[in-house]
Amino acid sequence: MAQLQPGLVSSVPPDSAAQDCDVLVIGGGPAGSSVAALLAERGRRVILIEKDKHPRFHIGESLLPHNLPLLDRLGVRAQIETTAMHKHGIEFVSPFHGKSVRYEFAKAWDKRFPYAFQVRRSSFDHILLQNAAAKGAEVIEECRVTSVAFPENDTPCVTARGKDGESREWRAAFIVDASGRDTLLASQIGAKERNPRNDSAAIFGHFSGARRLEGQAAGNITIAWFDHGWFWFIPLSDGTTSIGAVCPAAFFKNRGTDLSSFFMRLIASSPEIADRLKDATLVGDVVATGNYSYMATTTSGRNFIMAGDACAFIDPVFSTGVYLAMKTGFWAADAVDACLRAPQKAPGILRRYDTKMSRALGAFTWFIYRIREPAMRNLFMSPRNWFRMEEAVLSLLAGGIFEGWSIRLRLYMFRGIYYITKFSHLRFRLARAKNSVAASAPSEVS
């Protein structure tokens, strides 16, 4: 068996007689289910292998407005909307500014998507998985993929273990790794790298009886900064609210108590979140997750492609997780179909996919890396629509940043203002430090 070689793509179509399917998808989350549904719809023989039994718990309930056309394309929007909470905007709360600011999606550059959904991921993911099966994909649950082999001059071979403990193998012309944070292929080839610029961890739980915003804003997500990071506050349609805190990973190592007590202590340190939860009750367990931010150094290769969290996961502050999972799932489906139709063109097709992936992540990560910086907080807490820059930032928050240069140009202008603001802050701090030193120096006696 040859080792998996990232960056190499076979130009020889695999022997169809030895195949169990055209495409084997690993993982039944939003990325995997989207890929499987789209390829099965195009007549490809698709097998999807999922380690869990749906519905199953998953964090990440907040969608973006630009998720909606993807749900329309899959034909599941109406079904999801019956149990979803409408999210018309985002509220940022800053104790450093003593106020909150709300952004409404209806004021974004593209006015066609004025709202998004907050969803129970257990229900949402189950609907997407069922849709893939309805489109013709063979879905196998409670089966964990343990390895993928790429023999030279032969079809890729996937080995998995079912709930009965028995090992099974499949052969497929193409492998889609949508294994989420398991990062199966990236881990197997040593391509997974932690992101040193965003070394965060998260702790979260669900509460009943939390105080929400009023009126149409009741479904809005709230991002509340505090001394050690930021909180999310995500209302769900069944009356529960998802609460989570994201902090530097090192901060969690010194918590000195159990998870629940530590979480309650963090909540108490945020006046806004504490006030909203003063009459609320914790429902279920408190959960923590580390190694939050990572990226794969390669996202495709000889007869394989990665999508969603199997490629990368960035900080959830802008709720990009499900959106990027589905968006990359759509791109992956197009790339795989094109590779199967024209294997000799596969290297170029996959290079273009890699470039798309890199640009998509880069568009969000620049902002995410700086979201805790005072200069960035100041800009978000003092919005101005100079040259329609606020509309462009709203498009970023809505997920609509792949639609042309008009928005990207404004975002680059926003970056310029950020650097000017940061330089002004630096000059102010240096001047204040200089004055402090001068004031503390002993007076000269004549």
C-alpha positions as a printed NumPy array, in Angstrom:
array([[  0.   ,   0.   ,   0.   ],
       [  1.346,   3.42 ,  -0.936],
       [  1.256,   6.225,   1.567],
       [ -1.236,   9.028,   1.036],
       [  0.535,  11.743,  -0.926],
       [ -1.012,  15.197,  -0.675],
       [ -0.761,  17.272,  -3.815],
       [ -0.741,  14.296,  -6.212],
       [ -3.783,  13.443,  -8.293],
       [ -4.203,  10.285, -10.302],
       [ -4.853,  10.92 , -13.983],
       [ -5.941,   7.31 , -14.505],
       [ -9.628,   6.539, -13.831],
       [ -9.903,   3.793, -11.177],
       [-11.172,   0.366, -12.2  ],
       [-14.944,   0.708, -11.836],
       [-15.349,  -3.04 , -11.386],
       [-13.401,  -2.87 ,  -8.121],
       [-15.434,   0.022,  -6.724],
       [-18.245,  -0.095,  -4.214],
       [-19.145,   3.493,  -5.116],
       [-18.019,   6.571,  -7.007],
       [-17.672,   8.713,  -3.888],
       [-17.319,   7.745,  -0.243],
       [-18.081,  10.561,   2.191],
       [-16.707,  10.356,   5.736],
       [-18.961,  12.219,   8.161],
       [-22.645,  13.11 ,   8.231],
       [-22.501,  16.715,   9.462],
       [-23.488,  19.741,   7.364],
       [-20.477,  19.412,   5.028],
       [-20.757,  15.672,   4.437],
       [-24.52 ,  15.638,   4.051],
       [-24.362,  18.534,   1.581],
       [-21.684,  16.831,  -0.54 ],
       [-23.531,  13.505,  -0.505],
       [-26.89 ,  15.038,  -1.439],
       [-25.484,  17.1  ,  -4.304],
       [-23.432,  14.263,  -5.813],
       [-26.203,  11.674,  -5.448],
       [-28.547,  14.131,  -7.134],
       [-26.128,  14.188, -10.084],
       [-26.321,  10.433, -10.42 ],
       [-23.123,   9.512,  -8.588],
       [-23.051,   6.367,  -6.456],
       [-22.429,   7.775,  -2.993],
       [-21.841,   6.069,   0.35 ],
       [-21.834,   8.247,   3.473],
       [-20.368,   6.792,   6.667],
       [-21.238,   8.495,   9.969],
       [-19.765,   7.475,  13.327],
       [-22.836,   8.483,  15.399],
       [-26.544,   7.798,  15.306],
       [-28.592,  10.868,  14.372],
       [-30.088,  12.892,  15.908],
       [-27.093,  13.615,  18.14 ],
       [-25.974,  16.609,  20.163],
       [-23.67 ,  19.137,  18.537],
       [-22.729,  22.683,  19.459],
       [-22.845,  25.512,  16.9  ],
       [-26.481,  26.565,  16.657],
       [-26.14 ,  29.932,  14.925],
       [-26.455,  30.122,  11.122],
       [-25.766,  33.037,   8.78 ],
       [-28.196,  34.626,   6.3  ],
       [-26.191,  33.236,   3.392],
       [-26.896,  29.726,   4.675],
       [-30.452,  30.185,   3.416],
       [-29.793,  29.933,  -0.343],
       [-27.753,  26.796,   0.354],
       [-30.699,  25.314,   2.248],
       [-32.954,  26.315,  -0.658],
       [-30.652,  24.539,  -3.108],
       [-30.813,  21.369,  -0.984],
       [-34.588,  21.71 ,  -0.696],
       [-34.732,  21.635,   3.107],
       [-35.309,  25.255,   4.143],
       [-39.039,  24.939,   4.824],
       [-38.504,  21.841,   6.95 ],
       [-35.764,  23.502,   9.014],
       [-37.71 ,  26.723,   9.464],
       [-40.51 ,  24.939,  11.337],
       [-38.255,  24.441,  14.377],
       [-35.806,  27.346,  13.915],
       [-35.597,  30.734,  15.605],
       [-35.334,  33.734,  13.309],
       [-32.126,  35.709,  13.807],
       [-32.344,  39.233,  12.387],
       [-29.021,  40.527,  13.599],
       [-26.11 ,  40.553,  16.001],
       [-25.682,  42.444,  19.247],
       [-22.216,  43.302,  20.551],
       [-21.934,  44.176,  24.245],
       [-18.771,  45.823,  25.558],
       [-18.228,  46.534,  29.266],
       [-15.213,  48.541,  28.154],
       [-17.563,  50.956,  26.391],
       [-20.512,  50.627,  28.741],
       [-23.   ,  49.998,  25.949],
       [-24.307,  47.569,  23.343],
       [-24.576,  47.956,  19.57 ],
       [-26.903,  46.039,  17.264],
       [-26.265,  45.186,  13.629],
       [-29.25 ,  44.231,  11.449],
       [-28.73 ,  41.954,   8.468],
       [-31.393,  43.892,   6.538],
       [-28.886,  46.771,   6.308],
       [-26.127,  44.665,   4.742],
       [-24.864,  45.332,   1.236],
       [-27.087,  42.599,  -0.199],
       [-30.624,  43.263,   1.091],
       [-32.032,  39.901,  -0.064],
       [-31.096,  38.057,   3.133],
       [-32.484,  40.003,   6.129],
       [-32.433,  37.113,   8.596],
       [-30.877,  33.783,   9.469],
       [-31.786,  30.876,  11.77 ],
       [-30.784,  29.715,  15.208],
       [-31.206,  25.926,  15.198],
       [-30.918,  22.865,  17.376],
       [-28.011,  21.158,  15.686],
       [-29.341,  17.708,  16.537],
       [-32.478,  18.4  ,  14.466],
       [-30.725,  20.455,  11.776],
       [-28.016,  17.888,  11.076],
       [-30.546,  15.048,  11.085],
       [-32.639,  16.803,   8.425],
       [-29.58 ,  17.287,   6.207],
       [-28.552,  13.643,   6.628],
       [-32.051,  12.388,   5.811],
       [-32.049,  14.634,   2.754],
       [-28.833,  13.038,   1.503],
       [-30.438,   9.595,   1.856],
       [-33.585,  10.801,   0.118],
       [-31.477,  12.048,  -2.811],
       [-29.991,   8.57 ,  -3.234],
       [-26.902,   8.399,  -1.038],
       [-26.427,   5.206,   0.989],
       [-26.119,   6.353,   4.605],
       [-24.406,   4.058,   7.118],
       [-24.577,   5.265,  10.729],
       [-22.762,   4.1  ,  13.871],
       [-19.741,   3.162,  11.821],
       [-16.364,   4.794,  12.471],
       [-13.766,   5.081,   9.704],
       [-10.372,   4.053,  11.079],
       [ -8.106,   4.517,   8.065],
       [ -7.956,   5.353,   4.385],
       [ -5.393,   3.782,   2.034],
       [ -4.449,   5.028,  -1.427],
       [ -2.767,   2.132,  -3.28 ],
       [ -0.82 ,   3.004,  -6.395],
       [ -2.738,   2.158,  -9.587],
       [ -5.815,   1.111,  -7.608],
       [ -8.891,   2.61 ,  -5.991],
       [ -8.761,   4.172,  -2.505],
       [ -9.747,   1.767,   0.256],
       [-11.624,   2.822,   3.387],
       [-11.599,   0.696,   6.537],
       [-14.266,   1.208,   9.204],
       [-15.604,  -0.48 ,  12.315],
       [-19.316,  -0.844,  12.97 ],
       [-21.122,  -0.831,  16.304],
       [-20.91 ,  -4.628,  16.32 ],
       [-17.105,  -4.338,  16.348],
       [-16.755,  -5.9  ,  12.914],
       [-14.335,  -4.325,  10.439],
       [-15.535,  -3.443,   6.938],
       [-13.886,  -2.127,   3.791],
       [-15.108,  -0.099,   0.844],
       [-13.439,   1.003,  -2.364],
       [-14.32 ,   4.297,  -3.987],
       [-13.072,   6.399,  -6.876],
       [-12.963,   9.47 ,  -4.651],
       [-12.908,  10.123,  -0.914],
       [-14.486,  13.182,   0.717],
       [-13.279,  13.769,   4.265],
       [-16.041,  15.621,   6.096],
       [-15.175,  14.068,   9.452],
       [-15.364,  17.393,  11.288],
       [-13.067,  17.948,  14.231],
       [-11.925,  14.328,  13.992],
       [ -9.894,  15.592,  10.994],
       [ -9.347,  12.025,   9.822],
       [ -7.186,  12.568,   6.734],
       [ -5.406,  15.681,   7.998],
       [ -4.391,  13.745,  11.113],
       [ -3.457,  10.634,   9.121],
       [ -1.06 ,  12.523,   6.838],
       [  0.235,  14.867,   9.542],
       [ -1.26 ,  17.962,   7.914],
       [ -3.244,  19.263,  10.9  ],
       [ -1.713,  22.286,  12.587],
       [ -2.941,  24.172,  15.615],
       [ -3.376,  27.853,  14.981],
       [ -0.893,  29.694,  17.229],
       [ -2.537,  33.039,  16.499],
       [ -5.861,  31.924,  17.939],
       [ -5.112,  29.356,  20.652],
       [ -8.566,  29.324,  22.221],
       [-10.783,  26.954,  24.156],
       [-14.508,  27.07 ,  24.881],
       [-16.885,  26.115,  27.664],
       [-20.647,  26.018,  27.129],
       [-24.046,  24.855,  28.335],
       [-27.781,  25.33 ,  27.767],
       [-30.096,  27.314,  30.04 ],
       [-33.846,  27.686,  30.351],
       [-35.442,  30.943,  31.488],
       [-32.744,  33.305,  30.199],
       [-33.844,  36.899,  29.564],
       [-33.821,  37.72 ,  25.864],
       [-34.039,  40.883,  23.821],
       [-37.528,  42.107,  23.02 ],
       [-39.56 ,  42.028,  19.836],
       [-37.974,  41.04 ,  16.541],
       [-34.536,  41.092,  18.206],
       [-35.477,  38.213,  20.55 ],
       [-33.697,  35.727,  18.289],
       [-30.542,  37.766,  17.812],
       [-27.203,  36.374,  18.847],
       [-25.338,  38.413,  21.459],
       [-21.545,  38.607,  21.623],
       [-20.427,  39.978,  25.002],
       [-16.779,  40.755,  25.657],
       [-15.328,  40.31 ,  29.132],
       [-11.859,  40.473,  30.653],
       [-10.774,  36.993,  29.542],
       [-12.486,  36.637,  26.168],
       [-16.082,  36.728,  24.972],
       [-19.474,  35.057,  25.53 ],
       [-22.046,  33.884,  23.021],
       [-25.762,  34.058,  23.835],
       [-27.884,  32.128,  21.302],
       [-31.681,  31.885,  21.818],
       [-33.38 ,  28.72 ,  20.547],
       [-37.017,  28.252,  19.593],
       [-37.749,  25.689,  22.334],
       [-37.059,  28.252,  25.072],
       [-33.506,  27.208,  25.858],
       [-30.495,  29.42 ,  25.283],
       [-26.999,  28.304,  24.341],
       [-24.355,  30.098,  26.399],
       [-20.635,  29.707,  25.825],
       [-17.388,  31.431,  26.708],
       [-14.292,  31.471,  24.502],
       [-10.976,  32.25 ,  26.218],
       [ -7.267,  31.637,  25.691],
       [ -6.544,  27.941,  26.237],
       [ -4.016,  28.731,  28.979],
       [ -6.741,  30.406,  31.025],
       [ -8.618,  27.093,  31.331],
       [ -5.586,  25.223,  32.622],
       [ -5.619,  27.184,  35.874],
       [ -9.329,  26.983,  36.594],
       [ -8.791,  25.221,  39.954],
       [-12.327,  23.793,  40.188],
       [-14.866,  21.609,  38.366],
       [-16.263,  22.694,  34.995],
       [-19.702,  23.798,  36.243],
       [-18.291,  25.951,  39.038],
       [-15.726,  27.444,  36.702],
       [-18.415,  28.235,  34.113],
       [-20.629,  29.918,  36.703],
       [-17.666,  31.951,  37.888],
       [-17.038,  33.127,  34.329],
       [-20.713,  34.054,  33.92 ],
       [-20.582,  36.068,  37.149],
       [-17.632,  38.031,  35.731],
       [-19.795,  39.36 ,  32.87 ],
       [-22.473,  41.75 ,  34.228],
       [-24.545,  41.508,  31.026],
       [-24.605,  37.697,  30.807],
       [-25.041,  37.319,  34.567],
       [-28.056,  39.632,  34.505],
       [-29.692,  37.732,  31.645],
       [-29.182,  34.439,  33.465],
       [-30.126,  35.522,  36.987],
       [-33.471,  33.662,  36.785],
       [-32.241,  30.912,  34.44 ],
       [-31.581,  27.228,  35.109],
       [-28.765,  25.157,  33.66 ],
       [-30.146,  22.306,  31.546],
       [-27.781,  19.374,  31.079],
       [-24.03 ,  19.251,  31.472],
       [-21.398,  21.917,  31.049],
       [-18.986,  20.951,  28.264],
       [-15.499,  22.219,  27.471],
       [-13.455,  21.809,  24.319],
       [ -9.842,  22.695,  23.678],
       [ -7.537,  22.92 ,  20.659],
       [-10.253,  25.092,  19.214],
       [ -8.535,  26.603,  16.214],
       [ -6.617,  24.562,  13.632],
       [ -6.006,  24.281,   9.915],
       [ -4.924,  21.572,   7.477],
       [ -1.863,  22.451,   5.427],
       [ -3.373,  20.623,   2.455],
       [ -7.067,  20.205,   1.634],
       [ -6.949,  17.876,  -1.386],
       [ -4.762,  15.35 ,  -3.17 ],
       [ -4.809,  12.157,  -5.176],
       [ -8.448,  11.07 ,  -5.197],
       [ -9.368,  12.887,  -1.981],
       [-10.727,  16.212,  -0.821],
       [-11.519,  17.691,   2.598],
       [-14.518,  19.876,   3.459],
       [-15.822,  21.761,   6.483],
       [-14.184,  21.301,   9.877],
       [-12.072,  18.463,   8.464],
       [-10.038,  21.237,   6.791],
       [-10.059,  23.913,   9.456],
       [-11.931,  25.412,  12.348],
       [-11.696,  29.055,  13.282],
       [-13.054,  30.98 ,  16.235],
       [-16.896,  30.892,  16.308],
       [-17.296,  34.624,  17.071],
       [-18.92 ,  35.287,  13.663],
       [-20.914,  32.009,  13.59 ],
       [-19.098,  30.863,  10.462],
       [-18.887,  27.144,  11.344],
       [-22.002,  25.714,   9.671],
       [-21.865,  28.241,   6.845],
       [-18.279,  27.395,   5.872],
       [-19.016,  23.686,   6.28 ],
       [-21.915,  23.862,   3.838],
       [-20.236,  26.316,   1.465],
       [-17.102,  24.183,   1.194],
       [-19.341,  21.136,   0.866],
       [-20.934,  22.718,  -2.216],
       [-17.512,  23.584,  -3.642],
       [-16.239,  20.082,  -2.898],
       [-19.215,  18.49 ,  -4.665],
       [-18.507,  20.556,  -7.794],
       [-14.792,  19.702,  -7.655],
       [-15.326,  15.96 ,  -7.158],
       [-17.883,  15.744,  -9.942],
       [-15.535,  17.599, -12.278],
       [-12.613,  15.314, -11.342],
       [-14.67 ,  12.2  , -12.027],
       [-15.79 ,  13.545, -15.387],
       [-12.307,  14.595, -16.477],
       [ -9.594,  12.845, -14.397],
       [ -6.845,  14.362, -16.544],
       [ -7.919,  17.832, -15.36 ],
       [ -8.077,  16.865, -11.685],
       [ -4.824,  18.589, -10.594],
       [ -6.049,  21.997, -11.763],
       [ -9.554,  21.438, -10.404],
       [ -8.239,  20.602,  -6.938],
       [ -5.754,  23.486,  -6.946],
       [ -8.654,  25.864,  -7.583],
       [-10.564,  24.27 ,  -4.717],
       [ -7.58 ,  24.715,  -2.4  ],
       [ -7.361,  28.376,  -3.387],
       [-11.057,  28.92 ,  -2.69 ],
       [-10.706,  27.281,   0.7  ],
       [ -7.705,  29.408,   1.613],
       [ -9.398,  32.64 ,   0.556],
       [-12.619,  31.793,   2.383],
       [-10.793,  31.175,   5.628],
       [ -8.577,  34.209,   5.169],
       [-11.543,  36.509,   4.64 ],
       [-12.839,  35.759,   8.131],
       [ -9.646,  35.061,  10.054],
       [ -8.184,  38.543,   9.62 ],
       [-11.112,  39.926,  11.611],
       [-11.201,  37.023,  14.069],
       [ -7.509,  37.312,  14.956],
       [ -8.155,  40.914,  16.004],
       [-11.603,  40.709,  17.602],
       [-10.171,  41.058,  21.125],
       [ -8.003,  44.042,  20.193],
       [ -9.166,  47.391,  21.66 ],
       [ -8.932,  49.026,  18.228],
       [-11.269,  46.417,  16.679],
       [-13.712,  46.639,  19.588],
       [-13.804,  50.418,  19.174],
       [-14.66 ,  50.109,  15.488],
       [-17.411,  47.547,  16.091],
       [-18.846,  49.612,  18.942],
       [-18.862,  52.841,  16.876],
       [-20.246,  51.839,  13.478],
       [-20.221,  54.389,  10.659],
       [-21.285,  53.762,   7.086],
       [-18.521,  55.791,   5.459],
       [-18.207,  54.705,   1.819],
       [-20.714,  51.921,   2.678],
       [-18.135,  50.192,   4.861],
       [-20.723,  49.308,   7.533],
       [-22.799,  47.554,   4.863],
       [-19.698,  45.605,   3.812],
       [-18.936,  44.588,   7.415],
       [-22.565,  43.485,   7.766],
       [-22.099,  41.382,   4.651],
       [-19.101,  39.773,   6.36 ],
       [-21.269,  39.033,   9.4  ],
       [-23.975,  37.636,   7.093],
       [-21.567,  35.427,   5.133],
       [-21.916,  37.362,   1.869],
       [-18.271,  38.067,   1.139],
       [-17.795,  35.937,  -1.984],
       [-20.014,  38.025,  -4.231],
       [-17.627,  40.486,  -5.884],
       [-15.054,  43.214,  -5.429],
       [-17.406,  45.954,  -4.225],
       [-17.684,  44.359,  -0.778],
       [-14.076,  43.182,  -0.614],
       [-12.806,  46.66 ,  -1.488],
       [-14.758,  48.164,   1.449],
       [-13.429,  45.486,   3.771],
       [ -9.885,  46.391,   2.745],
       [-10.738,  50.026,   3.484],
       [-12.009,  48.931,   6.9  ],
       [ -8.685,  47.184,   7.496],
       [ -6.889,  50.421,   6.725],
       [ -8.994,  52.302,   9.269],
       [ -8.269,  49.558,  11.809],
       [ -4.512,  50.026,  11.423],
       [ -4.859,  53.805,  11.72 ],
       [ -6.961,  53.34 ,  14.861],
       [ -4.49 ,  50.873,  16.326],
       [ -1.572,  53.246,  15.635],
       [ -3.482,  56.07 ,  17.328],
       [ -4.059,  53.862,  20.381],
       [ -0.36 ,  52.988,  20.472],
       [  0.666,  56.64 ,  20.307],
       [ -1.801,  57.474,  23.088],
       [ -0.482,  54.673,  25.323],
       [  3.13 ,  55.694,  24.715],
       [  2.349,  59.338,  25.481],
       [  0.494,  58.375,  28.65 ],
       [  3.366,  56.14 ,  29.766],
       [  5.843,  58.957,  29.106],
       [  3.761,  61.439,  31.112],
       [  3.442,  58.913,  33.954],
       [  7.219,  58.471,  34.109],
       [  7.739,  62.226,  34.055],
       [  5.201,  62.761,  36.847],
       [  6.842,  60.161,  39.062],
       [ 10.38 ,  61.56 ,  38.598],
       [ 11.733,  63.594,  41.567],
       [ 11.565,  67.351,  41.172],
       [ 14.857,  69.173,  40.708],
       [ 15.628,  71.416,  43.67 ],
       [ 17.3  ,  74.689,  42.802]])
